[in-house]
Amino acid sequence: QVQLVESGGGSVQDGGSLRLSCAASGYTTGNYYCMAWFRQAPGKEREGVATITRGGRTYYADSVKGRFTISQDNVSKMLYLQMNSLKPEDTAMYFCAAGTSAYSPCPALKSFYNYWGQGTQVTVSS
């Protein structure tokens, strides 16, 4: 059974940095094509933040472009999200997701992804 476990969330000041990690288990690397980070703030829809194909092609939402970097280690089955210059509006629960369909770049659509982690909270204070 596929499992995704996020870590690295926390509370930071405006302008601070955090690095989120997602540990994947229960499947072989070849079984998925897309990995992504989503976030959901209270009362809002879950939105795609960044995606990455198995080959490393990335996509970023306009709101995080230039501040966030998605990366992966296919050997250790880890997904990362480096978040710099954090803003209060980045406050949300952040989720890791994996999808088995092939598309490039990977779309930032919830319906595209088959597996989800439980989330890690990021809080940015002004």
Backbone as JSON, one array per atom type, in Angstrom:
{
  "sequence": "QVQLVESGGGSVQDGGSLRLSCAASGYTTGNYYCMAWFRQAPGKEREGVATITRGGRTYYADSVKGRFTISQDNVSKMLYLQMNSLKPEDTAMYFCAAGTSAYSPCPALKSFYNYWGQGTQVTVSS",
  "N": [[0.84, -1.19, 0.0], [0.54, 2.19, -0.88], [2.17, 4.78, 0.79], [2.43, 8.1, 1.95], [4.27, 10.38, 3.73], [4.46, 13.4, 5.27], [6.73, 15.9, 6.51], [8.41, 18.5, 8.42], [7.05, 20.89, 8.63], [6.06, 23.93, 10.37], [6.28, 26.87, 12.5], [7.04, 30.09, 11.41], [8.56, 33.35, 11.0], [7.47, 36.12, 8.98], [9.09, 36.21, 5.89], [10.82, 34.18, 6.47], [12.2, 30.79, 6.2], [11.42, 27.4, 5.27], [11.79, 23.86, 4.98], [10.07, 21.35, 3.5], [9.47, 17.84, 3.7], [8.73, 14.72, 2.1], [8.14, 11.45, 2.6], [8.03, 8.56, 0.73], [6.54, 5.35, 0.37], [5.93, 1.86, -0.32], [5.61, 1.53, -3.04], [7.07, 1.07, -6.3], [9.48, 3.11, -7.95], [8.91, 3.35, -10.67], [6.17, 3.21, -10.8], [4.85, 5.54, -10.56], [4.31, 8.77, -12.02], [4.05, 11.5, -11.6], [4.69, 13.83, -9.0], [3.64, 15.97, -6.34], [3.11, 19.05, -4.52], [0.54, 20.28, -2.56], [-1.6, 22.74, -1.02], [-3.73, 23.78, 1.66], [-5.64, 26.23, 3.0], [-7.52, 27.33, 5.89], [-10.98, 27.2, 5.25], [-10.66, 27.43, 2.55], [-10.19, 26.19, -0.85], [-8.28, 23.26, -1.7], [-5.16, 23.8, -3.14], [-2.87, 23.54, -5.88], [0.62, 23.75, -5.51], [3.25, 23.16, -6.38], [4.69, 21.02, -8.86], [6.26, 17.97, -10.04], [7.77, 15.97, -12.54], [8.66, 12.49, -13.05], [10.99, 12.61, -14.42], [11.97, 15.07, -13.7], [10.91, 17.51, -14.59], [9.48, 20.59, -13.79], [6.73, 22.46, -12.3], [5.28, 25.5, -11.2], [2.97, 27.23, -9.14], [1.84, 30.56, -9.76], [1.83, 32.14, -7.49], [3.9, 31.24, -5.9], [6.16, 31.13, -7.38], [9.6, 31.52, -7.9], [10.1, 31.66, -5.22], [9.64, 29.19, -4.0], [10.94, 25.85, -4.23], [10.7, 22.78, -5.75], [11.81, 19.43, -5.37], [13.29, 16.15, -5.83], [14.31, 12.89, -4.72], [14.82, 10.14, -6.29], [15.93, 7.7, -5.66], [15.91, 7.39, -2.85], [13.26, 7.82, -2.58], [12.1, 10.3, -1.85], [10.46, 13.43, -1.55], [10.74, 16.94, -1.83], [10.15, 20.29, -0.62], [11.41, 23.32, -0.81], [10.99, 26.27, 0.83], [11.23, 29.62, 0.61], [11.45, 33.1, 1.63], [8.96, 33.35, 2.94], [5.49, 34.16, 3.33], [2.72, 35.57, 5.19], [0.39, 34.77, 3.85], [1.05, 32.29, 2.91], [0.45, 30.52, 4.83], [-0.88, 27.46, 5.7], [-2.14, 24.04, 5.51], [0.04, 21.7, 4.27], [0.26, 19.35, 1.67], [1.53, 16.31, 0.38], [1.5, 14.64, -2.75], [0.95, 11.92, -5.04], [0.89, 10.76, -8.39], [-0.19, 8.43, -10.9], [-0.61, 8.7, -13.6], [0.68, 9.68, -16.78], [1.91, 12.78, -17.66], [3.13, 15.86, -18.88], [4.12, 19.18, -18.34], [3.46, 18.03, -14.96], [0.13, 18.32, -13.91], [-1.42, 20.74, -11.73], [-3.72, 19.74, -10.37], [-6.16, 18.49, -8.23], [-7.62, 16.16, -8.82], [-5.99, 14.66, -10.41], [-4.24, 13.17, -8.97], [-3.44, 10.18, -7.23], [-2.64, 9.35, -4.71], [-2.27, 10.49, -1.36], [-0.71, 12.35, 1.29], [-0.95, 12.93, 4.89], [-0.55, 15.51, 5.61], [1.22, 18.53, 6.63], [1.55, 21.2, 8.86], [2.01, 24.6, 8.08], [2.82, 27.69, 9.33], [2.91, 31.12, 9.02], [3.88, 34.05, 10.45], [3.26, 37.56, 10.79]],
  "CA": [[0.0, 0.0, 0.0], [1.33, 3.41, -0.99], [2.08, 5.72, 1.91], [3.17, 9.35, 1.84], [4.34, 10.99, 5.06], [5.1, 14.71, 5.22], [7.35, 16.44, 7.72], [9.15, 19.74, 8.21], [6.25, 22.08, 8.84], [6.3, 24.64, 11.61], [5.92, 28.28, 12.56], [8.15, 30.98, 11.09], [8.23, 34.75, 10.79], [7.41, 36.64, 7.62], [10.42, 36.26, 5.29], [11.6, 33.01, 6.86], [12.29, 29.63, 5.3], [11.17, 26.05, 5.75], [11.94, 22.79, 3.99], [9.16, 20.24, 3.72], [9.89, 16.56, 3.14], [7.68, 13.72, 1.96], [8.72, 10.11, 2.45], [7.12, 7.67, 0.03], [6.82, 3.92, 0.53], [4.87, 0.96, -0.77], [5.52, 1.38, -4.49], [8.34, 1.24, -6.97], [9.59, 4.42, -8.59], [8.3, 3.33, -11.98], [4.72, 3.15, -10.74], [4.23, 6.86, -10.57], [4.93, 9.68, -12.96], [3.99, 12.86, -11.08], [4.62, 14.14, -7.58], [3.22, 17.37, -6.2], [2.77, 19.65, -3.23], [-0.67, 21.08, -2.51], [-1.83, 23.35, 0.29], [-5.12, 24.14, 1.93], [-5.84, 27.15, 4.12], [-8.87, 27.18, 6.45], [-12.06, 27.79, 4.49], [-10.31, 27.56, 1.13], [-9.98, 24.97, -1.62], [-6.9, 22.78, -1.8], [-4.57, 24.32, -4.38], [-1.56, 23.02, -6.24], [1.72, 24.68, -5.29], [4.35, 22.8, -7.27], [4.67, 19.63, -9.31], [7.5, 17.51, -10.67], [7.67, 14.68, -13.2], [9.71, 11.54, -12.66], [12.21, 13.06, -15.07], [12.44, 16.3, -13.1], [10.3, 18.73, -15.1], [8.73, 21.21, -12.69], [5.71, 23.49, -12.51], [4.99, 26.24, -9.99], [1.9, 28.22, -9.14], [2.37, 31.92, -9.84], [1.96, 32.71, -6.15], [5.12, 30.78, -5.22], [7.26, 31.11, -8.34], [10.75, 32.3, -7.47], [10.3, 31.52, -3.77], [9.59, 27.78, -3.63], [11.62, 24.92, -5.13], [10.36, 21.37, -5.56], [12.88, 18.53, -5.82], [13.03, 14.77, -5.44], [15.39, 11.91, -4.75], [14.12, 8.92, -6.71], [16.53, 6.52, -5.02], [15.39, 7.29, -1.49], [11.81, 8.05, -2.64], [11.8, 11.48, -1.07], [10.05, 14.64, -2.24], [11.04, 18.1, -0.99], [9.71, 21.62, -1.02], [12.15, 24.39, -0.14], [10.16, 27.47, 0.82], [11.95, 30.81, 1.05], [10.69, 34.36, 1.61], [7.58, 32.98, 3.28], [4.57, 35.25, 3.62], [1.56, 35.1, 5.96], [-0.59, 34.1, 2.99], [1.49, 30.91, 2.67], [-0.03, 29.71, 5.94], [-1.8, 26.41, 5.24], [-1.71, 22.66, 5.64], [0.69, 21.31, 3.02], [0.09, 17.94, 1.39], [2.29, 15.65, -0.66], [0.63, 13.8, -3.56], [1.58, 11.14, -6.11], [-0.04, 10.36, -9.44], [0.34, 7.4, -11.77], [-0.8, 9.04, -15.01], [1.81, 10.39, -17.37], [1.62, 14.07, -18.28], [4.27, 16.74, -18.63], [4.4, 19.07, -16.9], [2.39, 17.45, -14.15], [-0.84, 19.36, -13.6], [-1.69, 21.05, -10.31], [-5.14, 19.45, -10.2], [-6.35, 17.45, -7.2], [-8.18, 14.94, -9.39], [-4.96, 13.94, -11.15], [-3.36, 12.45, -8.05], [-4.06, 9.0, -6.65], [-2.23, 9.11, -3.32], [-2.09, 11.72, -0.59], [-0.26, 12.27, 2.66], [-1.85, 13.49, 5.9], [-0.32, 16.95, 5.67], [2.04, 19.15, 7.65], [1.09, 22.59, 9.0], [2.96, 25.72, 7.95], [2.23, 28.94, 9.82], [3.82, 32.26, 8.84], [3.34, 35.18, 11.18], [3.8, 38.85, 10.35]],
  "C": [[0.88, 1.24, 0.0], [1.09, 4.29, 0.23], [2.95, 6.92, 1.64], [3.11, 10.03, 3.2], [5.13, 12.29, 4.97], [5.71, 15.05, 6.57], [8.0, 17.76, 7.38], [8.34, 21.01, 8.39], [6.59, 22.74, 10.17], [5.85, 26.08, 11.53], [7.15, 29.13, 12.31], [7.64, 32.41, 10.97], [8.17, 35.06, 9.3], [8.85, 36.78, 7.08], [11.3, 35.07, 5.61], [11.55, 31.89, 5.84], [11.94, 28.36, 6.03], [11.43, 25.08, 4.62], [11.02, 21.64, 4.37], [9.73, 18.99, 3.07], [8.69, 15.63, 3.07], [8.36, 12.39, 1.69], [7.67, 9.19, 1.84], [7.52, 6.22, 0.24], [5.67, 3.12, -0.07], [4.71, 0.86, -2.27], [6.92, 1.54, -5.08], [8.32, 2.56, -7.74], [8.87, 4.45, -9.93], [6.78, 3.34, -11.97], [4.05, 4.52, -10.7], [4.96, 7.73, -11.56], [5.04, 11.09, -12.39], [3.98, 12.87, -9.55], [4.29, 15.62, -7.44], [3.08, 17.76, -4.74], [1.5, 20.49, -3.44], [-0.74, 21.74, -1.14], [-3.29, 23.73, 0.41], [-5.18, 25.0, 3.18], [-7.26, 26.97, 4.64], [-9.91, 27.9, 5.6], [-11.8, 27.95, 3.01], [-10.16, 26.19, 0.48], [-8.51, 24.56, -1.56], [-6.34, 23.2, -3.15], [-3.19, 23.72, -4.61], [-0.5, 24.09, -6.1], [2.85, 24.43, -6.27], [4.24, 21.34, -7.64], [6.0, 19.28, -9.95], [7.27, 16.15, -11.31], [8.78, 13.77, -12.71], [11.05, 11.97, -13.26], [12.71, 14.4, -14.59], [11.87, 17.59, -13.67], [9.36, 19.29, -14.02], [7.69, 22.2, -13.18], [5.48, 24.17, -11.17], [3.78, 27.13, -10.18], [2.51, 29.61, -9.14], [2.65, 32.51, -8.46], [3.24, 32.31, -5.43], [6.34, 30.79, -6.12], [8.38, 32.02, -7.88], [11.03, 32.21, -5.98], [10.37, 30.06, -3.33], [10.34, 26.95, -4.68], [11.23, 23.5, -4.77], [11.51, 20.52, -6.08], [12.56, 17.13, -5.31], [14.31, 13.96, -5.48], [14.72, 10.58, -5.05], [14.68, 7.67, -6.05], [15.95, 6.32, -3.62], [13.89, 7.52, -1.41], [11.39, 9.19, -1.72], [11.42, 12.63, -1.99], [10.27, 15.8, -1.29], [10.37, 19.35, -1.53], [10.47, 22.63, -0.18], [11.34, 25.66, -0.29], [10.94, 28.63, 1.42], [11.04, 32.03, 0.96], [9.21, 34.1, 1.91], [6.78, 34.21, 3.68], [3.41, 34.7, 4.46], [0.53, 34.37, 5.11], [-0.16, 32.7, 2.57], [1.02, 29.97, 3.78], [-1.1, 28.74, 5.47], [-1.31, 25.05, 5.71], [-1.16, 22.27, 4.28], [0.65, 19.79, 2.88], [1.0, 17.5, 0.25], [1.33, 14.74, -1.43], [1.42, 13.1, -4.65], [0.53, 10.7, -7.11], [0.6, 9.38, -10.4], [0.15, 7.68, -13.25], [0.38, 9.85, -15.51], [1.35, 11.66, -18.07], [2.78, 14.98, -17.93], [4.01, 18.13, -19.2], [3.22, 18.48, -16.14], [1.4, 18.55, -13.77], [-1.02, 19.55, -12.11], [-3.18, 20.9, -10.04], [-5.3, 18.3, -9.22], [-6.76, 16.12, -7.82], [-7.15, 14.09, -10.11], [-4.18, 12.98, -10.27], [-4.1, 11.35, -7.3], [-3.8, 8.85, -5.16], [-1.92, 10.42, -2.64], [-1.52, 11.42, 0.79], [-1.27, 12.94, 3.59], [-1.65, 14.99, 6.08], [0.6, 17.37, 6.8], [1.71, 20.65, 7.67], [2.24, 23.57, 8.87], [2.23, 26.99, 8.38], [3.27, 30.05, 9.72], [3.18, 33.47, 9.5], [4.03, 36.47, 10.74], [4.46, 39.6, 11.5]]
}
